[in-house]
Each structure stands twice: as structure tokens, then as C-alpha cells.
Amino acid sequence: MSWYRGRIRSLIAEALDHAGLERAAAEAQHAYKGIDEHIRTYMDLAHLRELLKAHVEIHNTLSETIENHTPASADCGYNSEVTSNMSPTDDQNVVHKYSTNKNQSLKRDTSSSPVDRKASEGSVAASSGVEPQHCAGGEAYREEWIAALATEKARISWKQVLAACSERFKDRFPMTGRPLGWPDITNAAYDLLHTLGISKSAWVEACMVLGRDGAALAVMIIDRKVQDPANTIKNPGGYLRAMTARAKEGKLNLHGSVFGLLKRDGEKYDA
């Protein structure tokens, strides 16, 4: 829950920085005020799940609005369909995206005392807690994600990374006599965010879950995919968020994606 609260506040701040998203930010802020009470130990599990659901709704809706409002540069890819669904969003479309009545009800419930309300499924103190993979954005599993992703990264050599990069990705590597390192691919990926139409919030979220190196690899993979006419990626920012979500579930296979790009190019390397 705390993870979603922090992300919602960050997304609202980012939306306020975008011309045309002021109304979306105001709508999200209004909805968030309905659920921003302190978590109490006497809250029953069913109510906590409703609170979490409301947080997820606000987070996902505002994330999607920001992504759709972040257009890719004209050279995002060679497939015109890539940018077909990435035009700026009319701020009138964001009205009533959140159920304010439900959120106000949730806020009233959080202010109630234990005497006022029965705990239908037990209190937080008596329960094992909300589903850990969702609570606080999966903070309990962050070390496992990082360890698994470190293993993934170790299976990818620099020779393979360089061979899998697009030419425009390579163009962002520094022209120096020193050997390249992971910071170089991270910087190159960050430089491509605007070109691809990936918002900073999507990048930050990917870095929090995948680590900076993992997020950079994900952007490198997306960059290659959007330049493939046979691909159907229409929203690179949304694709990055989907990769981040798969990583939280332990389903992201970065080295498999890199090897898939190499195989497509006819390159053959040992795993």
C-alpha cells in the first residue's frame, strides 16, 4: 500500500508538469484524498483489500493517461502503427475515471472506530496480512527480484548486448578510448526515453523493480522491437510497464529476449 501511495503522489506531480494533464492530476488528487488516511491496526482484511484496489485503480489510470500523453518522436520506429495510439489525450476524457463515491466511503470507513464496524475477516493484527505480492508494491520480494535479475544479466555478455542493440542505440554510446560498461547502456537507454515516448515515471518504476541495468536492457529490447515492422508495439511506455509487472511475478526473461533478437539477426552466441 505504501508503495502505491508513493507512486500516486509521484505520478500526480509528473502530471502537473505536463501541459494538458492538469485536469487529470486534479482528478487523481481528488480521488486520492478519499483514501489517504493512515492505516489502522483495527481495519478488517476485506476493507484493506478495497483500499488497495482503489489505490491500484488510481495508479493504473493515471499511469496510462501519462503514457498516452507522452508522444514518441517522429523517428520512434519504422512502423507507422507504433505511434498510432500515442496521440496526446484530451483532458476532458479523464473526468470521472475514478469512483469518488467509493473513495469517500473508504475514507469514512478508515475514520471509524473498531466499535463502529465489525471486522468481517479479522483485524490486521490477527491476520497474516494483505497478499504480500501486492502489499507495498511487493517490497518484501524486492531482494528476490534483484537477485533473479542479476542472474539474468550475468547470462548476457557484452558482445551479445552490443550485437543486439540498434544502430541508434549504439550512436548514444560515448566516443572514448575506454571499454564500455553498464553505465553506458543505462545512459543510452535514458537518452532514448523521449524518442520512444516512454515517460520518466515508467522508467523510474522499471529501475525500482529491475534495477538500472535491467531497465536499460528492457528499453534496449523495446527500441529494437519498435523498429521491427512485424512487431505490434503501439505504446512503448505501456510495454515497459508490462515488462516491469512481469518481473514482479518472476516471469520476465531478459536474456531470452536478447537471444531472440540475436537469433533474428542470424547471430549465434553461446549462452
Secondary structure, DSSP 8 states (H G I E B T S, - for coil): -HHHHHHHHHHHHHHHHSTT-HHHHHHHHHHHTTS-S---TT-BHHHHHHHHHHHHHHHHHHHHHHHHHS---TTS-S-GGGGTT-S---GGGGTT-S-HHHHHHHHHHHHS-TTTS--TT-BTTTS--S-TTTGGGGGGGHHHHHHHHHHHHHTS-HHHHHHHS-HHHHTTS---SS---HHHHHHHHHHHHHHHT--HHHHHHHHHHHHHHHHHHHHHHHHHHHT-TT---S-HHHHHHHHHHHHHTT---HHHHHHHHHHHTT-----
